[in-house]
Every structure is written in C-alpha cells, then in structure tokens.
Amino acid sequence: MSIMIAQVPVVWSIDANLGTVQDVLGEAASGDVVILPEGMLSGYGEDLAPLDRLDPAEVNDAVAQVARLAVRRQAHVFCGSLLPQAGGWCNAGLFFPADGSRHQVYRKINLAMNERGRLLPGDALPTVDVPHRDGTVTAGMQLCREIRFPEQWQHLATAGAKLFVYLTNAANTREPEGVWRSHLISRAAENQRFLASANIAHPDQHCPSMVVSPRGEVLGELAPGRTGLLRHVLDSDEAGNWYLGQRRQDVLSLHYHRSGSSPTATSPARRPRPSPARTRTSASRTGTPSAPRST
C-alpha cells in the first residue's frame, strides 16, 4: 500500500483549505492513501472562537467536494474537519474511498481542554477498510491529544487495525520537544502496527509528520515547520500480534461497551466481542479470588 502524508498549513478559510487539498491530491497517484492533518477542511486552532462564524452548509459542501476529488484522482483520502451535527459541532477524522462509496467518520472521543464545552465528543472507536490491489487493509483513526490514551490504540489494534492514521494540529510551545514523537513510536511498537502521522506545517510544530513501522522504526519523517509530502510503501503483513497475544488478561483486561450501557465486570473467560461504544478497564488484584473490579 502506497501512502502519502501531507504536512500543510491549515487556516480558518474553507476555500483556502480546499485549494490546499486539491494541490496535494494533484500529486497523488492512482491507489495512493493520502493523509492530511486535523481540521483540514474547516480550519482549526487552539482558539476556537472562529467556529462561531463557520457555516455548516459550507463545511458539508467542502466534504462533498473532497469526496469527488478522491474519485477523480482515484486516491483514498484521510483528513480532518470540524463537522456540524445535531446539537453542535464535533472534531472528526474522515475517510473518503476512491470508489465513491459513502465517506466514513470518526468523531474524536477524548476532547482537548480547549474543545470541551465547545465541541461534542464521539462515543465510538470504529475502524475503516482501505482498498488496495491485494484486498483491503483495516485502519483506525486517532486525533491529536488522543496520543496520550494508549488504551484507545490498543482497542483499535485488537479490533483488526493494521494501520494507525493519526491526524493532528499540534503547534504548542508549552510542550517539551520530542515527547509526542516518542509517543508515536510507542503507539506503533507496543501494538506492532504501522502508524502514519500528519501534522500541520507550523513554526511551533511539536509533533512530527512521519511513518513508523510495527517495530518502532521511523521509516520517514518530514522536517518540522515546512510544507512537504512524504511517500512510503507499507507491507501490511509486517503487522503482528506477538505482544498483544502475551497480555495477562487474567490480571488486567480492556473492555469496549455499548454506548449508554452501564459498565459491568466481565471475566476474561467470557469476554464479549467488541461493539461500537466506549472503553473501560477492569482488573483483579493478585492473590485475591474476587471478580475483576472496575477502575
């Protein structure tokens, strides 16, 4: 699978952002998987005041335009946008298949502090199937601060994702240098999955745009602060379950429960299959015969 990561500016102008997307897709080859940053269509920033001036109809039209561009270029496109929904706005990652079938949406479940009270959180961790010449590769999307919540990534890996698509808008001078880069390597290596990260081109960029292998090797990385494209060909067969298969789930297990339901302790022997909802953890203390306890 050929992927192309775009490190490009994101501004509070839908027209300007659409022009950027069009320029990037002009460089894509048929069958490419193109990955663009968080907030790519709508615009995004630490200050969300411009959200008050966003026209929902204009955002929805931008989504429709990118869907058509994906078909025209025969490329599979991942990009971010603030999206209107019933009751307000959400921060979303979108996947546009090259065949023109309906685009798929991941709504960020773990909102940043500046988003809380302004955006509505999602409540599901879906995967998407990305077509390529030998079949499909299952991918899972995560957005920005969700790099800090490894249990979400582990769930996506357990649900079958071989590729993590990470869309971010990370330009914060308060973050120590190198920390988010280390997080990306850890999320790839601990789950034995490929990870493709797309950040904005910004002078204060603190998270790299790069590709990481299931072994934690950095396969390619763009220079920070500058616009650029990064290409790499992935062999999804390199993803594995060596470490995930060694988890002591009799001591600590991760459960994904249906939205709106009450969490219940579940013994590892009768663990339910994942369903589209939220995550929780349960654990049993070593040496005690009691059932796992919620944490």
C-alpha positions in Angstrom: 0.0 0.0 0.0 1.4 3.4 -1.1 0.7 6.2 1.4 1.4 9.9 1.0 1.4 12.2 4.1 0.9 15.9 3.6 2.3 18.4 6.1 0.5 21.6 5.0 -0.9 24.7 6.6 -4.5 24.7 8.0 -6.2 28.1 8.2 -9.7 29.4 9.1 -10.7 29.6 5.5 -12.6 26.7 3.9 -11.8 27.9 0.3 -8.1 28.2 1.1 -8.0 24.7 2.7 -9.9 23.2 -0.2 -7.2 24.7 -2.5 -4.5 23.0 -0.4 -6.3 19.7 -0.6 -6.7 20.0 -4.3 -2.9 20.8 -4.7 -2.0 17.8 -2.6 -4.2 15.4 -4.5 -2.7 16.7 -7.7 0.5 14.9 -6.6 -1.3 11.6 -5.8 -1.1 8.6 -7.9 -3.9 6.2 -8.5 -4.4 4.0 -5.5 -2.5 6.2 -3.1 -3.7 6.6 0.5 -3.4 10.3 1.2 -3.3 11.6 4.8 -3.9 15.2 5.7 -4.0 17.0 9.1 -6.7 17.5 11.8 -9.1 20.3 10.9 -8.0 20.3 7.3 -11.3 21.3 5.8 -12.9 23.6 8.3 -9.8 25.1 9.9 -8.7 24.6 13.5 -6.7 26.3 16.2 -6.2 26.5 20.0 -8.6 29.4 19.9 -11.9 28.1 18.6 -13.7 31.5 18.5 -13.8 31.4 14.6 -16.1 28.3 15.0 -18.9 30.8 15.7 -18.5 32.1 12.1 -18.4 28.7 10.4 -21.3 28.0 8.1 -22.4 24.3 8.5 -23.6 24.2 4.9 -20.2 25.4 3.6 -18.4 22.7 5.7 -20.8 20.0 4.3 -20.2 21.2 0.8 -16.4 21.0 1.4 -16.8 17.4 2.5 -18.7 16.6 -0.7 -16.1 18.3 -2.8 -13.3 16.2 -1.3 -15.3 13.0 -1.9 -15.5 14.0 -5.6 -11.8 14.8 -5.7 -10.9 11.4 -4.2 -12.9 9.7 -7.0 -11.4 11.9 -9.7 -7.8 11.2 -8.5 -8.6 7.6 -7.6 -7.0 8.1 -4.2 -8.2 7.1 -0.7 -8.2 10.2 1.4 -8.0 10.7 5.2 -8.4 14.2 6.5 -9.8 16.1 9.5 -12.6 18.7 9.9 -14.9 20.2 12.4 -18.3 18.9 11.5 -21.8 20.1 12.2 -24.1 17.6 13.9 -27.3 17.6 15.9 -26.7 19.9 18.9 -23.4 21.5 17.8 -20.1 20.6 16.3 -17.6 17.7 16.6 -13.9 17.2 15.7 -13.8 14.4 13.2 -11.5 12.4 11.0 -12.9 11.5 7.7 -12.1 8.7 5.2 -13.0 9.1 1.5 -12.7 5.9 -0.6 -11.6 6.2 -4.2 -14.6 4.2 -5.4 -17.0 7.0 -4.4 -18.8 4.9 -1.7 -20.0 6.8 1.3 -17.3 8.5 3.3 -16.8 7.3 6.9 -16.4 9.4 10.0 -14.5 9.1 13.3 -15.6 11.6 16.0 -12.9 12.4 18.5 -13.9 10.8 21.8 -11.2 12.4 24.1 -11.5 16.1 23.6 -8.7 18.6 24.3 -9.4 21.1 27.1 -10.0 24.0 24.6 -12.6 21.8 22.9 -14.6 20.9 26.0 -17.8 22.9 26.2 -17.4 23.9 22.5 -17.4 20.5 20.8 -19.4 17.3 21.3 -17.4 14.2 22.0 -17.8 11.0 20.0 -18.6 7.7 21.7 -17.2 5.0 19.3 -13.8 3.7 18.1 -14.6 2.4 14.6 -12.2 1.0 12.0 -12.3 1.5 8.2 -11.3 -0.8 5.4 -8.9 0.8 2.9 -9.0 -1.0 -0.5 -5.7 -1.8 -2.4 -4.7 -4.0 -5.2 -4.4 -7.2 -3.0 -7.6 -6.7 -0.9 -8.1 -4.3 2.0 -6.2 -3.0 5.0 -8.1 -2.2 8.1 -7.2 1.2 9.6 -8.1 3.1 12.8 -8.1 6.9 13.2 -7.0 9.0 16.2 -6.8 12.7 16.6 -4.2 14.9 18.3 -4.3 14.6 22.2 -5.6 11.0 21.8 -1.9 10.1 21.5 -2.0 10.3 25.3 -4.5 7.5 25.7 -2.9 4.2 24.7 -5.9 2.1 25.6 -7.8 3.5 22.6 -5.0 2.5 20.2 -4.8 -1.0 21.8 -8.5 -1.4 21.2 -8.2 -0.5 17.5 -5.3 -3.0 17.1 -7.4 -5.7 18.8 -10.3 -4.8 16.5 -8.1 -5.6 13.5 -6.5 -2.3 12.5 -3.1 -2.8 10.9 -2.5 0.9 10.2 -3.0 3.8 12.7 -3.9 7.0 10.9 -3.1 9.9 13.2 -4.3 13.4 12.3 -3.1 16.3 14.4 -2.9 20.1 14.6 -0.1 20.2 17.2 1.7 23.5 17.4 2.1 24.3 21.1 5.2 26.0 22.6 4.3 24.6 26.0 5.0 21.0 25.0 8.5 19.6 25.7 10.5 18.8 22.5 10.4 15.2 21.4 7.7 13.9 23.7 5.0 13.5 21.1 7.5 11.9 18.7 8.2 9.4 21.4 4.5 8.7 21.9 4.1 8.0 18.2 6.9 5.5 18.2 5.5 3.8 21.3 1.9 3.5 19.9 3.3 1.8 16.8 5.8 -0.5 18.6 3.6 -1.6 21.6 0.8 -2.6 19.2 3.0 -3.8 16.3 1.1 -1.6 13.8 2.1 0.9 11.2 1.5 4.5 12.1 1.2 7.4 9.7 1.1 10.8 11.3 0.1 14.1 9.5 0.6 17.4 11.3 0.2 21.0 10.1 3.2 22.9 8.8 3.7 25.5 11.5 6.8 27.2 13.1 5.8 25.9 16.6 5.1 22.3 15.4 5.9 19.9 18.2 4.7 16.6 16.7 6.3 15.2 13.5 4.6 14.1 10.3 6.1 10.6 9.9 5.7 6.9 9.2 6.6 4.4 11.9 6.9 0.6 11.4 5.4 -2.1 13.7 8.9 -2.4 15.2 9.0 1.2 16.1 11.4 2.2 13.3 10.9 5.7 11.8 10.6 4.9 8.1 10.3 8.5 7.0 9.9 12.0 8.6 9.3 15.5 7.3 11.3 18.5 8.6 9.2 20.5 11.1 7.7 23.8 10.2 7.8 23.4 6.4 5.3 22.3 3.9 6.1 18.9 2.5 4.9 15.5 1.2 6.2 12.1 2.5 5.7 8.9 0.5 6.2 5.3 1.7 5.1 1.9 0.6 3.8 -0.3 3.5 3.6 -4.1 3.7 0.7 -4.7 6.0 1.9 -8.3 6.6 4.6 -6.8 8.8 2.0 -6.0 11.5 1.6 -8.7 14.2 0.2 -9.8 17.5 3.3 -11.1 19.2 3.0 -8.7 22.2 -0.8 -8.3 22.2 -1.1 -12.1 22.4 1.0 -12.1 25.6 -1.2 -9.8 27.6 -2.1 -11.0 31.1 -5.8 -10.5 30.7 -6.5 -12.5 33.8 -4.9 -9.6 35.7 -5.8 -6.6 33.5 -8.3 -6.5 30.7 -9.7 -3.9 28.4 -13.4 -3.9 27.5 -15.4 -1.9 25.0 -19.0 -1.4 26.0 -22.0 -0.2 24.1 -22.8 3.5 24.4 -25.3 4.3 27.1 -25.0 1.0 28.9 -23.6 0.6 32.4 -20.2 -1.0 32.7 -20.2 -4.5 34.2 -17.3 -6.6 35.3 -16.6 -9.4 32.8 -14.3 -12.3 33.5 -11.6 -12.9 30.8 -13.1 -16.4 30.0 -16.4 -14.8 28.9 -15.2 -11.6 27.4 -17.7 -10.1 24.8 -16.8 -9.2 21.3 -16.0 -5.5 20.7 -19.1 -3.4 20.0 -19.1 0.3 18.8 -19.1 2.2 22.1 -16.8 3.5 24.8 -13.8 1.8 26.6 -13.2 0.9 30.2 -10.7 -1.3 32.1 -11.2 -3.9 34.7 -8.6 -5.5 36.9 -8.2 -8.2 39.6 -5.7 -7.9 42.4 -3.1 -10.6 42.6 -3.8 -13.1 45.3 -7.5 -12.3 45.8 -10.2 -14.7 44.5 -12.7 -11.9 43.9 -14.0 -11.0 40.4 -12.3 -8.2 38.4 -13.0 -4.7 39.8 -13.8 -1.6 37.7 -11.1 1.1 37.7 
